[in-house]
Amino acid sequence: MTEPSYLAAVRESYDTVAADYTRLVKEPAELDPVSRAMLAAFAELAAPLGPVADLGCGPGKVTAHLAALGVPVFGVDVSPRMVELARAAYPELRFAVGSMTALDIADGELGGILAYYTTHHTPPQWLPTVFAEFHRTLAPGGRLMLAGHVGNGEHLCPTRAYGDHPVSYESHLLPPDGIAELLHRAGLVVTTRVVQEPDGGVKRQAGTFLAYKPR
């Protein structure tokens, strides 16, 4: 499959901001209590089921957090620079360069998938492809946690981010109901939805979804 054009902007942007992103983004232990609880719940659900892929792993902070919770996890990111930083920081874990639109993972190989603040960069027309890849690579009974920015269909085009570096990625803030419906159409069963409103340092509404692939 020909790579979607938007991925080049995501890759180049995160290669550019990687070092400052790693410095500025919170450690998982510093997240708000609800976010920490959702990650812990996902870890408990997915750990017994087999390998877990942290898709869009960035510099590996959340990957390492899941590993510390007993999850057999590895990371995948579209940015080679992010993967380089993750490997340097956590040499005991496995990280690979790859895209959610065409995962180099066998059918039914995964016991779990974490997509943590990554899919909002995906144009809505490509989400069915991404969610189909989630379904394809999950084993029957496998678990998914998807978390990220949500909204009312806003399309954001920032020009600078993370240390004031130039970026060209875009963000698409879909309604939670729309994300849940796309997951359903991909054959995944949503069991939990949590929507967090902006509060304190959180600038945007965030949604977290737990789902599984039926047996």
N, C-alpha and C positions, 0 to 999 in steps of 0.2 A: 504494500500500500504506500502511495506517495505521502510523505509527511505533510500534515496540515501546515499552512503557511504561518499561522499564529505562533507555532512552537519556536520559530527562529527568534522572534522578539522576546519570548519568555526566556529562552536559553541565554541570549546575549545579555539581557537585563540582569539576570541572576548571576551570571559570570561576573558582571561589572560590580554588583553590590555585595558579592559574597562575603568579603572580609568584614565590612561594616555591618551587614545583616547578622553575621555570627556574633558580633560584639553587642549589637543593640537588642536583639530579640531575647525575650525572657527565657530563662531555664524553665523546664516543665514544673519543677518544684515551686517556682514563683508564680505560677498561674493562679487564677481565682479558684475557690473551692469547687465550684460546679465543674469547671474544665478538668481539674485533677480527678474528680470523682468519676467523670465519664471515661477518662483514660483508664482508670483503675477497673471500672466495670468491663470495658472492652478487653483489657488484659486477662481478667478472670474468665471471660467467655471464650476467648480465642486461644489462650495458651495451651489447653489440652488437645487442640485440633490439628496441630501440625504447623508448618512454617507460616509466618506472617510477613507480608510485604508492607513496608512503610513507603507509600508512593508519594513522591514529592517530598522526600526526606530532608532536603536542604543539607545543613551541616551536621545532621545526625543527632541532634539533641533529643528529640522525641523518640527516635529509634533506640538510643541508649537508655532512655527512661523506661521504655517497654521491656528491654532486656533485663534491666534491674528488677522488674516485676515478674521475671520468670518466663517471659515470652520468647520463643525461638524466632527472632525477627531479623530481617535484613532490609536495607534501604535501597531505593531507586530514585534517581532524580534526573531531570533533563539537562541540568547544568553540570558540565564536567568540573568546573571550579568548585561547586558545592560538594560534589562527590570527593574531590581531592581533599578538601578540608575535613570532611567527615571521616575519611580513611585515616588522616593524620591524627585526629582527635580520639578516634575509637578503633584502633588497629585490630582489636579482637572481634569486631563485627564486620559483616560483609556489606559492601556498597557497590552499586553498579549504575552506569549511565543508561537511561532508558526513558521511554515516553509512555504515558498512560493510554495513548491511542493505539499502541501496538506493543504489548508487553512481551518480552522474551521469557515467557513463563508457560509451562505446559498446561493443557486443559486440566482443571481439577486439582492442581498442584498445591493450592494454598488453603490453609486452615483459617486464614484471616487476612483482611486488607484494612490498612489505615490510610485514609486520604485526609490529611490534616492541614486545612487552610491552603489547598492547592487547586481544587477544581474551579474556583471562582475566576481563574485566568482562562478557562475554557469557554469559547463562544458557545451559546446555547445549542446551536445546530450540531456541535460535536459531542455534546454530552451523551446522547444515545450510544455513540461509538465507545466512549470511555466506560459507561456503565455496562455495556455489553462485554467489554474486556474484564471488568470486575466479575461478572457472572461466569464468563468462560473459565477464568483461572481459579475461582473458588471451588473447593470440593463441596459436594452436597452436605449441607449443614454448616458450611463455612460462614464466618461472621465478617461483617463490614462495619467500620465506623467512618463516617464522613462528617467532617466539621469544617465550617468556614463562614465567610461573610454572606449574609442574605439581605434581601431588600424587596423593592417593588419593581424590579426590572431595570435598575439604574445601570448605566454603561459608563464606567470611569476610565479616563485616559490620562493617568499621571505622566508627568515629564521628568520628575526627579524623585528620588526616594533613598532611604537608608544611607545617611551620610551625604545627602545632596548629590548623589550620582545620577547621571541621565539614565532614564529607563524608557522603554517603548512597549512594555506589556500593557494589556488592558484588563479590567475586571468587570465581571457581569454579576450583579447582585440579584439573584432570582428569588421569588417568594418561596418560603418553606414548602407550601403545598405543591408548587411546581416541581421542586426537587424530589419530593416524595413520590409524585406521580411518575416522573421519569425513572426512578428506581423500580417502581412497580412494573412499568412497561418492560424493563430489562429483566424481569423475572425474579426480583429480589423482594423479600417481605420485610417491610419496615416495622419494627417492634417498639421503637422509642424515638420521640422527637422532643428536643429541648431547644427553646428559643430564648436567648439572653438579650435583654434590651441594653442599649448603651448606658454605661454607668462608670463614673470616675474616669479612668484612663482608657476605657473601651469606647472607641469612637463610633462603631457601627454595630448594628444588630448582627448577632451570630446564631447560627443554627447547628445543632449536632444531631445526627441520625445514626441509630443502630439498626442493622438489618441482617438478614441471613439468606442464604441460598437454600431453597427447599430440598429435602431429600427425595 
